[in-house]
Amino acid sequence: MENINLNNITTDRLAAPVFEQRKLDVYILRLDKIHPFISGNKWFKLQYHLEEALSLGKKTLVTFGGAWSNHIHATAAACKINKLEAIGIIRGEEAGTLSSTLIQAKDLGMKLIFQGREEYRKKSVPEDISTGDHYIVNEGGYGEKGASGAATILQHCQEHDFSHICCAVGTGTMLAGLTNSSDPSTRTVGISVMKNNMALSAEVEKLLTDPAKEFDIIHDYHFGGYAKKTTELFVFMNEFYTHTSVPTDFVYTGKLCFAISDLARKNYFPAGSKILLIHSGGLQGNQSLGKGTLIF
Ligand SMILES: *Cc1c(COP(=O)(O)O)cnc(C)c1O
């Protein structure tokens, strides 16, 4: 199993026509390049959990997620690298055929336990393993340790002095970490990938180290809801790839890049802004799409 390589992260300038027209200097931080499996922000959010689990002498790490979860996938790989047993509690009954995400998680040694949606909602660990020596990570890696991990992301950026730092938002942990670690003059902007998830601001605020720090969350680019997709989104992702050579995933980074392009078109960013987009990874999830949907 290959180790994580943070030296692979690059800060690339994006030369899409809309950014040129609006005189915006836009960069993308390619966290998707750190590892073939543990892509993007999930490793950053897991790092302090792994350290803690190891220092407490725990043997097993337990976490939660859906059948296409980047978090499950990354946790399986991170546990393998760190020689921890991994247990994934998976939302929904076991399907006849496993998703490629779960097949890969299993191949990496993760034990999968399926729970019906009602049961899953309680986020309880089944009794037969709850007596064991295990360490629990929240669904999606939400929490303070995750945010502290995400706060180290910007250390890998080769450009500085951004007016805006933009990322896709699921639980809000990464947005909190970026807000905590960015300059006071930098505005952090999150694009929510869930429909009307209005609890999000409060979830992010709980993780701020300086409550005076501000951030924005934009709720207009979910394309119907979490992991929902449209032809318009795919057309955009293919065009974006043609212009920039950057592959995106349809759950998070595709929606982020669509949103930022659209906001640029609508003059949300003043001319002269210097903007950083976080490519938080997630490309493995594109395996759920039909062949030929994407050109990369
Ligand atoms: C999980 C994930 C996010 C969202 O991160 P949160 O910290 O949960 O907001 C964004 N992008 C990708 C690719 C992810 O896998």
Ligand as a Chemical Component Dictionary entry (heavy atoms), coordinates in Angstrom:
data_LIG
# 
_chem_comp.id                   LIG 
_chem_comp.type                 NON-POLYMER 
_chem_comp.pdbx_formal_charge   0 
_chem_comp.three_letter_code    LIG 
# 
loop_
_chem_comp_atom.comp_id 
_chem_comp_atom.atom_id 
_chem_comp_atom.alt_atom_id 
_chem_comp_atom.type_symbol 
_chem_comp_atom.charge 
_chem_comp_atom.model_Cartn_x 
_chem_comp_atom.model_Cartn_y 
_chem_comp_atom.model_Cartn_z 
_chem_comp_atom.pdbx_ordinal 
LIG C1 C1 C 0 -16.248 14.957 2.491  1  
LIG C2 C2 C 0 -15.905 15.837 1.357  2  
LIG C3 C3 C 0 -16.154 17.217 1.385  3  
LIG C4 C4 C 0 -16.851 17.895 2.518  4  
LIG O1 O1 O 0 -16.084 18.040 3.652  5  
LIG P1 P1 P 0 -16.766 18.457 5.041  6  
LIG O2 O2 O 0 -15.634 18.678 5.936  7  
LIG O3 O3 O 0 -17.631 17.300 5.454  8  
LIG O4 O4 O 0 -17.607 19.659 4.803  9  
LIG C5 C5 C 0 -15.762 17.975 0.296  10 
LIG N1 N1 N 0 -15.177 17.400 -0.767 11 
LIG C6 C6 C 0 -14.946 16.085 -0.844 12 
LIG C7 C7 C 0 -14.336 15.531 -2.070 13 
LIG C8 C8 C 0 -15.295 15.257 0.204  14 
LIG O5 O5 O 0 -15.080 13.931 0.116  15 
# 
loop_
_chem_comp_bond.comp_id 
_chem_comp_bond.atom_id_1 
_chem_comp_bond.atom_id_2 
_chem_comp_bond.value_order 
_chem_comp_bond.pdbx_ordinal 
LIG C1 C2 SING 1  
LIG C2 C3 SING 2  
LIG C2 C8 DOUB 3  
LIG C3 C4 SING 4  
LIG C3 C5 DOUB 5  
LIG C4 O1 SING 6  
LIG O1 P1 SING 7  
LIG P1 O2 DOUB 8  
LIG P1 O3 SING 9  
LIG P1 O4 SING 10 
LIG C5 N1 SING 11 
LIG N1 C6 DOUB 12 
LIG C6 C7 SING 13 
LIG C6 C8 SING 14 
LIG C8 O5 SING 15 
# 
